[in-house]
Amino acid sequence: FMRQGGVTASFTPKIDAAAGRVDIAIARAGDQIGASGTGLLAALLFDAVAPGGSIITVAGVANAPDGSAVQVAFAPPVTVTVR
């Protein structure tokens, strides 16, 4: 999705396993137009290590090429249960 128009996109994950948090920065180098529409930005894969449950919440911000804020929408939180 972020490679629309042949633009190079950088993907920088920051994983804090102790806090149970993943931050992901995605940028389109030298882009003056931006990406538009809908599409997959990132996918997270988990390896279960023990039974239990957790709530997964996705939140974020986005900016247009000029730096102005762009409204983004995410799915509601989900509960994952490992048995």
Steps between C-alpha positions, in 0.01 A plus 500: 500500500769751597697427181231649275641683200836322530599704808754341736351438844699445819361278774654537848369279781578559869412202719478523880425143609506589871227762451312292242519782247594527134550841336532517123609803299431499126623779273495566125836651400485822299126464446308814407163330441443237771316169487122485490228242533494189712753224540720299733756710686648231724440148627597366841564131557509358851652181640295375795719403796231419758122494544337834577331799351587848384325797347657625176446870429617687190543877512697751304541829323572590140627808323460629146814590301461862618497388866130557562309237698305233313205318653559125532259226608587171666306188592369485858709318764486121486560236765736217415478183710761224497381167639 
